[in-house]
Amino acid sequence: MERAFDFLRLNDRPEKPRDRGITEIRGPYYDPMGPRELRDILETMGHWVDIYKFSGGSFALMPEEAVRELIGICHDHDVQVSTGGFVEHVLVADHEHVGAYVEEAAELGFDIVEISSGFLAIDTDDLVALTELVQDHGLKAKPEINVQFGAGGASSVEELEGEEAIDPASAIREAERHLEAGAYKIMVESEGITERVREWRTDVAFAIANEVGIENCVFEAADPEVFEWYLKNFGPNVNLFVDNSQIVELECMRSGLWGKKSSWGRIASYRPE
């Protein structure tokens, strides 16, 4: 990319396709995100976007042509496209169509199928079988792990406190099982760690990063304070999932161009000569 002001130094960032320093952005959900808006985002910031995620099954509300167009725009900018964790709904409401769901995702051009289970009581063996099913269709499986039952639905702190917390060691073992089965990355749900909690459970984030491998994780960072914390503690090339409205602020922090009071001038990289 020929960058404006290219004499200004940026932190070292891997080139696409990246395996670290991945930025995943939310597509249609809070914002309808039509093709014109998506083109605007990717024509200006597409060099820094790696994955585009449909949330909440939003693709099932759209004309098929619109879904194909959004996917095509992403591929034109070397951006992978994820289904989001909608398989969780399919497992409950359309159990007999799980295979058809994965087949349709492949046919439409999706690259990644996320496998979430924040609301489900389901065996790890069954979830690993879904990872294998996705890969059998030539797609990348990105399972999600949780430390809070009921995560993923914007539940209140009080509602989540009424549910059981999940032992982080159990979530870590589940992640390891998925990786052993060939999963692409592990999605780390923020609820119960940095979202919908009275105090952040940063010890859990460190445990997951250390045991699963930071390079294998994509951490959900729903607020600027959260992605700033991840950058300060894991460096500019930690993999993060943010809202599409946050891509510029995140990349300014990653690159070392800008920051907040506690991060300005502190986020750095080093490449040996």
N, C-alpha and C positions, 0 to 999 in steps of 0.2 A: 504494500500500500504506500502510495506517495502521500505523506502526511503533511498537512500545513504546519509551519513552524518546526520543521523536522530537525533543526539544529538544537532544539530543546531536548534534554535527556529524559528518557523514560526508564522505569525499571525494566529489567529483562523479562519479557513475556514470551512463552513459546508460540510458535507459529501454528496455524491450523494445518491439519486437524490436531488439536491439543489433547493431551492426556492428563495434563494438570493445568491449574489456572482456568478451569472451565467455568463459564458463566451461563447458567440456564435462566431463561426469562419466562415469566407467565404470559401466555397468550390470552385468548378469549375467556373471560369469566367476569371479573370486576369491570372490565372494559371490553366491549364487543369486538374490537380489533379487526376491522376489515382490511382488505388488501392495500388500500391507499395508505392507511396508517402504518401497516407493517412495512411497506416499501420505504416510507419515510424513515422509520427506525433503522432498517438494515442498510439503507443507502448512506446514512450518516454514521451509524455505530456498529454495523454488521461485522466489521473486522474483529470486534470484541465479544460477539455473541456466538455461543457454540451450540446451544440447544433451545428450542422453542417448544413450550409445553402447553397443550390444550388442557384446561382444568374443568373439573366438574362434569365431564361428558359433554362439553359445549359443542363438540363436533356433531353430536346426534341431533342438534337443533337446526343445523345448517343445511342448505342445499349441497348436494355432493360436489357440484362444480366449484362452489366456494371453498370447500375443504381442500379440494385438489389444488386450487389456485394458491391458497395460503401455503400449502406444503411446497408447491413449485417455487414460490418466491423465496422461501427459506433455502431450498436446495440451490437456487441461483446464487446465494450468498454463502454457500458452504456451511449452512446451519442445519443440524439434525433436528428432527421433529419427534416429539414424544406425545403419547396418548394421555399422559397423566395417569393417576391411579384409579381410573374408572372401572377397571376389572373388578374392583371390590363390589360395585353395584351389580355388575353382570353376574357375579357369583351368587348373589342373593335373589335378584329379581328375574334373571334369565339364565339360570344355571345350565340349561341344556344348550345354550348358545355361546359358551365360553370359547370353544374352538372356532366358531364362526366369527366371533369378535376379533380374535387374533388374525384370522384369514383376511377379514375386511381391512384391518389395519395395514397388513402387508400389501394388499391390492391397491389401497389408496396412496401408498407411498410413505407411510410412517416408517421411521427408522428405529424407534425405541418404544417398548411397551413397559410402562411402570406397573409394578405389582405391589399394591398397598393393602393393608389389612387393619387399619386403625380402629375400625368399628366391628371387626369380625373376630369370632372365636374359632380359630382354624389351626390345624396342625402344621408344623413347620414342613413336614414331608409333603403336604399338599401344596404349600407355597413353592417349595423347590420344584415340584412337578410342573407348576406354572412357568417357572423360569426355563425349564427344559422345553416345554411346549412352545414358548415364544421363540426360542433359539431354533427349534425344529422348523419354524416358518421363515428362517433367515433374518429375524429381527434381533435387536439387542434387548436383553432383559435388564431392567433397572429396578430391583426390589427395594421397597421402603421398609425401614425398621423404626420401631416406636418404643418409647419408654413410658407411654401413657395410654391406657385403653380409652378409646373415644377420640383419639387424635385425628386431625385432618378435617374437622368440620366446623372450625371457628367456634367451638364451645367456650362458655365462660369459665373463668377460674373456678367458680363455685361448682359448676357442673362437673368439671374434670376432677375436682377434689372428692366428689362423690363416687368416682370410679377408682378402680385399682391401678396403682402404678405398676409398671413392669420392671422386673429386675434387669438392670443394664447388661449384666452378664448373659442373660438369656437372649437379649436383642443382639449382642455381639456374636454369640454362637450362631444365631439365625443368619446373620450377615456372612459369617464364615462358610456356612453350608451353601448359601447362594453363590458365593465366589468359587467354591470348589466345583459347583455345577456349571461354571462358566459365565456368571453374570457380568455385565459390562461395568456397572458402578452400583454402589449402594446409596439410596436416598435416605438421608437422616432427617426425620420429621422434627420440626422445631418445638411443637407443643409438648410440654413436659420438660423441656430443656431451657429454652429462652423465650418461649411464648406461652401465654396463659398460665403463668406461674407467678407466685408472689416474690420469689427470689430465683434468679437464674441458677441452674444446676450445671455450672461450668465443669465440675468434676466429671459429669457424665460425658460431656463433649470431649474432654481430654481422654477419657477411658476408651471411647469409641475410636478416636483418631489413633491412639497408640496401639490398640489391639487389632482393629480392622485394617489399619493403614490409611493415613490421610489421603494418599493418592487414589484409594479405592472409594472414597466417600464424596458425596455431594451434600453439603449441609444447607438446609433451608434457613435463610436469613431474611426474615420478613420485614425487618426494620433497619434503617441505617445504623442505629446503635449496635445491632446484632452483627451486621457484616463488618462494621468497624472492629468489633471485638475479635472476630475470626481472623481478620487481616493482621491485627496487632499480635495475636498469639500464634498464628500458623504461617504468617508471611503472605506476600502478594499472590502466590500461586496456589492458594487453597481453592477447592472447587465449591462454588456457591450457587444457590437458587434464589433469585430475587424477582420482584415485580418488574414488569417492563418499564415502569416509570422511574426505576432506580438505576438503570444500566449506566447512565452517564456519571452519576455520583460514585457508584461503585468503581468504575474504571478509572476515574480521577484519583481515587484512593489507591487502587492497585498500582497504578503507574507512578505514584509519587508526585503527581502534579499538584494535588490539593489534599485537604483533609480537615479534620476538626481539631479542636484545641489539644486533645490527647494523642492525635495521630499525625498532625501536620509535620512533615519533615522526618518522620520516624520509619516509614515503610520503605524498605530498600531491598535490593537484590545484588548478587555478586556473580559474575561469570569469569572464571579463571582465564587468563590469556593463553 
